[in-house]
Amino acid sequence: METLLPWIQEASQPKAGHQSALISFAVYMLLVFALAWLAGRVRKGKSEFMSEYFLGSRGLGMWAFALTFAATNASGGSFMGFPALIYTHGWILALWIASYMVVPLVTTGLLAKRLNQVSRIAKAVTVPDILRERFGSPSVGLVATGLLTFFMFFYLLAQFKAGSQILATLLQDMPLFQQGVLWVAGWKGNFFLTQQTDADYLLCLLLFASTVIVYTTYGGFRAVVWTDVMQGIVMVIGVVIMLFLVLYQVGGLSQATQKLAQLEPPKSGTIRVEWKEPILEAGSIPKGVWLQTETGALV
């Protein structure tokens, strides 16, 4: 097992690409908070707080709405859930994803203009406000609020989980993050809900949630839309570039499909490492690393 030591040390070293990802993420976060700060400045210059804070004074424009709608729908499921399903079940899942275009076409083509007109007349801020004023019943508004809260809980749950997992992968090699993980591991066992949760995931969940709460609370709806516009542009450009790079790297879509069909998922297992001699240098195996045995199996 001594031959594992150099490999473990090499795997523990941050890669150049990882450093680039960290720099890109830092720049992205600076832009998010800068946009939130600008949105807050705009909000302070408006006389009507409710309309500006919750609706951006209804004047953000068609393209901003389109990009924020697309960025909101292109969620963690689009970049983490669906790729995993396509890997498992094949390209047939792409048709399922394509059917999601029905929702924006129906909502924008048939409902958006009418909802906008009714909301302006009723001076409504939320959809439950529109339904309550339209039908003259507070009970309808309460039911709509309850349904929105219920379904949005599960939608946001997936987004926060995906964001936390990506953040944990991105920050796993940073010494400061590792110290934070040790700190979280020291107290998470005192709470029932966090006893079975990984410390690195829990820390990233706190960081991710705090970031979202800060910029949305300070900047309001205008900050949400502006950051969504930025995210939409980044996603469109990034996906297009990544598509061409991936197809070029694997030699085309058909070649990629053939290679994927030949792959076998890694097998789960337990490994026990014993050292015959004292170890003079500390080493660690990053979480999620696959090990290949002498027989070629992955564990």
MITORRO-789010 format. One record per atom (N, C-alpha, C, O): x, y, z. Coordinates in steps of 0.1 Angstrom, whole numbers, plus 5000, padded with zeros to 4 digits. Each point is the difference from the previous one (the first is absolute). Layout:
// residues N
XYZ/...
This chain:
// residues 299
500849885000/499250125000/500850135000/499550114998/501949875004/500850125000/500050074987/500250134999/499549804990/500050074987/498850104999/500050084990/499149915019/498850104999/500450145005/499450094996/501749925012/500450125006/500250114990/499550115001/501449874989/500250104990/498750044993/499850124997/499449795000/498750034993/499150085009/499450104995/500649875018/499150085009/500550145001/499250095000/502149935001/500650135000/499750084988/499750125000/500449814988/499850074988/498550044998/499750114996/499449805009/498650034999/499650115009/499050074998/501849955013/499650105010/500450144995/499650105006/501349914984/500450134995/499050074991/499549934992/500250205010/499150074992/500550014985/501250024998/497949964993/500450014986/499950144994/499450085006/501349944983/500050134994/498650044996/499650125001/499749784993/498650034996/499150035012/499150084999/501249865012/499250035012/500250145005/499150075004/502149984995/500350145004/499350094990/499550115005/500549864983/499250094990/498550005004/499450114999/500149785005/498650005004/499750085012/499050075001/502049935008/499850085012/500150154997/499250085006/501749964985/500150144996/498750044993/499550115003/500049814988/498750034993/498950015010/499150094998/500849825012/499050015009/500050135009/499050065003/502349975001/500150135007/499650124993/499350095005/501149924982/499550114991/498550004999/499450105000/500049784998/498649994999/499350055013/499050074999/501549895013/499450055012/500150155002/499150075005/502049994991/500250145000/499050074991/499450105004/500349854985/499050054991/498649995006/499250104998/500549795008/498749995006/499850105011/498950075000/502049955009/499950105010/500050144995/499450095005/501449934984/500050144994/498650034994/499650115002/499849804991/498750024995/499050025011/499150084999/501049845012/499150025011/500150145006/499050075004/502349984997/500250135005/499450114991/499450105005/500849884982/499450104991/498550005000/499450105000/500049785002/498649995001/499550075012/498950075000/501849925011/499750075013/500050154998/499250075006/501849984987/500150144997/498850054992/499550115003/500149814987/498950044992/498750005009/499250094998/500749815010/498849995009/499950125009/498950055002/502250005003/499950115009/499650134993/499550095007/500649924980/499650114993/498650004995/499550104994/499849795009/498649994996/499150045012/500349975011/498550094985/499150045011/499149895005/499650005011/500049914980/499149905003/500749875003/500649934991/499550035022/500949895004/499549874996/500749924994/498050055008/499449874997/500249964985/500549894997/499150204994/500149974986/501549984995/500349924992/500650165014/501449994996/500749885006/500749934993/499050045020/500749895007/499649874995/500849914998/497950074999/499549874997/499749984985/500049894995/500050224997/499749994986/501050084991/499850004988/501150065018/501050084992/499350124993/500450044989/498550015017/499250114994/499449964987/499650094992/500349785005/499349954988/500750054987/499350024990/501950025011/500650064988/501449944996/500950074996/499349805006/501349944998/500149954985/501149974996/497850034996/500249974986/499849854996/500149915009/499650074978/499749874995/501249915001/499949885004/501350174992/501249914999/500449965014/500549895003/499450205007/500349975014/499149895005/500449915007/498350104990/499149905004/500349874993/499949895007/500450114981/500249874992/501349935006/499949885002/501150205001/501249945005/499949955014/500549895004/498750195005/499849955013/499149885001/500249915008/498950084982/499149895000/500849874996/499849905006/501150124984/500849894995/501049955011/500249885002/500450225005/501049975010/499449935012/500649915006/498150134997/499349945011/499749854997/500149915008/499450074979/499649864996/501349914998/499949885003/501250184993/501249924998/500749995014/500950075003/498549845005/500449995014/501049895002/500749954990/499550005023/500949905003/499649874993/500949924997/497850065000/499649884993/500549994986/500349904994/499850225000/500550014986/501449974998/500449944990/500550105020/501449984999/500549885008/501249964998/498049995011/500549885008/499149884999/500449894998/498350145004/499049895000/499849934986/500249884999/499550204991/499749944987/501349944993/499849904994/501450165007/501149934994/500249865007/500449914992/499450085021/500149875006/499049904995/500249884998/498550174999/499049914995/500349964986/499749894996/500850214996/500449964986/501149905000/500049914991/501050105018/501049915001/499549865003/500549904995/498550095014/499449875004/499149944990/500049884997/499150214997/498949944992/500250034985/499249954992/501750145004/500350024986/499350134995/499550085008/500749954979/499650124994/498550025000/499550114997/499749795006/498550015000/499650115010/498950064998/501949965013/499650105010/500150144994/499450095006/501349934983/500150134994/498650044995/499750125000/499549794995/498650034996/499250055012/499250094999/501049855013/499350045012/500450155003/499250085003/502149954996/500550135003/499450104990/499650115004/500349854983/499550094990/498550045003/499650114996/499749805010/498650025003/499850125010/498950055001/502249985006/499950115010/499850144993/499650095006/500649924981/499850124992/498550034999/499650114998/499549795005/498650034999/499650105011/499150084998/501549915014/499650085011/500250154997/499150085002/502149964994/500250154997/499250044988/499550125001/500349804989/499150044989/498650035004/499450094996/500149825013/498650025005/499950125009/499150084999/501849925011/499950115009/500250144994/499350095004/501749924987/500250134994/499150034989/499550124999/500149784993/499150034989/498550025004/499350084993/500349855017/498550005003/499750075013/498950065001/502049945008/499750065014/500750125003/499550095008/501749934987/500950115005/499350144998/500050085010/499549954978/499550134998/498750035008/499850115005/499449794996/498750015008/500350025015/499450085006/501649844999/500450025014/500650135003/499750065010/501049994980/500650145002/498950105000/500150095009/499049904982/498950105000/499250005013/499750105006/499949784999/499249995012/500850045012/499450075009/501949904992/500850045011/500250155001/500050065011/500150014977/500150145000/498750075005/500050105008/498949844988/498750065004/499849985015/499550095007/500849794998/499849975014/501150045009/499950005012/501250064981/501250045008/500549885008/500450025012/499649864982/500449885007/501549984999/500650054990/500049895020/501449985000/500349854997/501049974993/498249945012/500349864998/498849934993/498950074999/501249814997/499049934993/498849975010/498850024996/501449955017/498949995009/499250135001/498850005002/501950114997/499350135001/499150024988/498950045001/501649924987/499150004988/498849925002/498950044997/501349835007/498849915002/499050055010/498849994999/501850075012/499150055011/499250114995/498850015003/501850094989/499250114995/499149964989/498950054998/501549864993/499249954989/498749945004/499050024995/501149895015/498849935005/499450055012/499049955005/501650165001/499550065012/499949915012/499050015007/501949914994/500049905011/501449995007/500949954993/499250085019/501349985007/500449865001/501249965001/497849954999/500249855001/500849954988/500949925001/498750144987/500749964988/501550045001/500949924996/499350205009/501450055001/500849915010/501249974998/498249995013/500749915010/500349874994/501149945002/497950004991/500349874993/501150014990/500949915000/499150204992/501150024990/501450015007/501049954996/499050135015/501250025008/500549875005/501249975000/497949945006/500449875005/500649914989/501049935003/498350074986/500549914989/501450054995/500949924997/499250215001/501350054995/501149975010/501149964997/498650065016/501049975010/500449855001/501249975001/497849954997/500349855001/500949964988/501049935002/498650114986/500849954988/501350074999/501049944995/499150195009/501250074999/501049955010/501250014998/498349935013/501049945010/500849894993/501249995002/498149924991/500749894994/500950054988/501149944998/498450164995/500850054989/501350065005/501149974995/498850125016/501250065005/500949905007/501250025001/498249885005/500849895006/501049944991/501149985003/498449994985/500949954990/501150104996/501249964998/498550175001/500950104996/501150025010/501250004997/498450005016/501050025011/500949875001/501150025003/498349874995/500849885000/501049994989/501249985002/498450064986/500950004989/501150105001/501249984998/498450145007/501050115002/501049965011/501250034998/498349915012/500949965011/501049894996/501250015004/498449904988/500849894995/501150064991/501249965001/498450134990/501050064991/501050085008/501249994997/498350085012/500950095009/501049915008/501250045001/498349855004/500949915007/501149944991/501149995005/498649984983/501049954991/501050104996/501249984998/498350155001/500950114996/500950045011/501250034997/498449965015/500850055012/500749895007/500750035010/499249854986/500549895009/501550005002/500549955011/500350114981/501450005001/500650135008/501250015002/497950085001/500450125007/500249985015/499249945006/502050094999/500349985015/498950075009/499649945010/500050184986/499150075008/498649935000/499449995011/500249964978/498849924999/500149875009/499149975007/502049974992/500249875008/500050035015/499449925007/501150204997/499950045014/498550025004/499649975011/499750094980/498650035002/499249875001/499149995008/501249914984/499449875001/500249935013/499149945006/502150074999/500449955014/499250075010/499549945010/500350194989/499250085010/498549955000/499449985010/500150014978/498649954998/499849865006/499049975006/502049944991/499949875005/500049995015/499549905006/501150205001/500050005014/498750035007/499749955011/499450124982/498750045006/498849944994/498950005005/501249944982/498849964993/499449885007/498849974999/501949955009/499549895007/499050045012/499349915005/500750214998/499250055011/498550024996/499250025008/500649984979/498750034995/499549874992/500749944993/498050035009/499549884995/499950004985/500449904993/499350215001/499850014985/501450004993/500049964988/501150065019/501350014993/500949895004/501149994995/498549915013/500849905005/500549914988/501249965000/498050014990/500349914989/500550084988/500249944990/500050195011/500350084988/501650025000/500650025010/499949964978/501550024999/500350155003/499350094997/501849925010/500450145005/500350094989/499750125000/501049834989/500350094989/498850054993/499950114995/499149805003/498750034994/499350115008/499450094995/500549885018/499350095009/500650145000/499350105000/502149915000/500650134999/499750074987/499750125000/500449814989/499750064987/498550044999/499750104994/499449835013/498650035000/499850145007/499350084996/501449935015/499950135008/500650124992/499450104999/501749874994/500650114992/499150044988/499850114997/499749784996/499250034988/498750075004/499650094994/499749865017/498850065004/500250145005/499250094997/501949945010/500250135005/500350104988/499550115001/501249844989/500250094988/498750044993/499850114997/499449795001/498750034993/499150095009/499450094994/500649895019/499150085009/500550145000/499250105000/502149925000/500650145001/499750084988/499550115001/500849834987/499850094988/498650014996/499650114994/499549805009/498650024997/499350095010/499250084996/501249915016/499450095011/500550154998/499150095001/502149934995/500550134999/499650074987/499550114999/500549814990/499850064987/498549994995/499650074991/499749835015/498649984996/499949934986/500949944996/497950074998/499749934988/501050054989/500349924991/500050215009/500950054989/501449935001/500549974989/500050015023/501249925001/499949864995/500949954994/498049995009/499849864995/500050004985/500649914994/498750185000/499950004985/501350034994/500549944990/500250165015/501350044995/501049885001/500849974990/499349975021/500949885002/499549884991/500949934995/497850065003/499549894991/500450034986/500449914992/499650225004/500450044986/501549964998/500449944990/500450095020/501449974999/500249845000/500849954992/498549985016/500149865000/499549944987/500649904995/498350155000/499549954987/501150024989/500149914992/500550205007/501150034990/501149905002/500549944991/499950045022/501149915003/499749864996/500849924994/497950035009/499649874997/500049974985/500449904995/499050204998/499949984985/501449994994/500249914992/500650195011/501450004994/500849875005/500649944992/499350035021/500749895005/499549874994/500949914997/497850075001/499549874995/500449994985/500449894996/499550214997/500450004985/501549964999/500449924992/500450155016/501549974999/500349865004/500849934994/498650035017/500249865005/499549904991/500749894998/498250134995/499549914990/501049974989/500349894996/500350224998/500949994989/501349935005/500649924993/499950125019/501249945006/499849855002/500949924998/498050045008/499849865003/499949924987/500649894999/498650164991/499949924988/501349994993/500349904994/500550215006/501349994994/500949905007/500849934994/499150075020/500949925008/499749854997/500949925000/497850044999/499749864999/499849964985/499949884998/500250214993/499949964986/498649994994/499849934991/499350155015/498650004995/499049945009/500449925009/498350104988/499049955009/499849854999/499849945011/500450004977/499949864999/501149935007/499849895007/501450164992/501149955007/499950015016/500349905007/499150214997/499850015014/498949905005/500249955011/498850034981/499049905004/500649865001/499649935009/501250034982/500649875000/501049995012/500049895006/500750214997/500949995012/499249995013/500449935009/498550154992/499249995012/499449865001/499849955012/499849994977/499449875001/501049895005/499649905006/501750124992/501049915004/500450015015/500649915005/499050215001/500450025013/499249925010/498849974998/501849995013/499349945011/500150095013/501150055002/497849965005/500150095012/501049945010/500149875001/500550215007/500949955011/499349915010/498850035003/501949885002/499449915011/500350055013/501250055003/497949945006/500250055014/500849895008/499849884997/501050165012/500749905008/500750075012/499950125002/500749805005/500750055012/501549964999/500449894996/500550215007/501449984999/500650035013/499750095008/501349824996/500750015012/501550024997/500649924993/499950195012/501450044997/500849985013/499750055010/501449874988/500949975011/501450044996/500549964989/500350115019/501350044997/501049925008/499949995012/501149964982/501049925006/501150095007/500749955009/499450174986/501050095006/499350135004/499050044994/501650035015/499450135004/499950104988/500950004992/498050085008/499950104990/500550135005/499650055010/501350014982/500650135005/499250124994/500250115006/499149874984/499250114994/498549975000/499649894998/499750215005/498549995001/499449994986/500550064991/498549855008/499349994987/498649975002/499649955011/499650084979/498549985002/499549964986/500550044990/498449895010/499349974988/498750084999/499250005008/500850094981/498850094999/498749924999/500049894995/498950175010/498749935000/499649984986/500150104991/499349785005/499549984987/501149944991/499649984988/501650005016/501049944991/499849864998/499649925009/500650034978/499949864997/501449945000/500950064996/499249825010/501249925000/499949884990/499049945000/502150044993/500049884991/500949895006/501250035003/498249854998/500849895006/500949944989/500050044988/500749865016/500949934991/499349934989/500549984989/498249985014/499249934990/499350104990/499449954990/500850185013/499450094991/498650065004/499550094994/500049855017/498750045005/500150145007/501050035006/498050054993/499950135007/499249995012/498949945000/501650115011/499350005013/500050145005/499450035011/
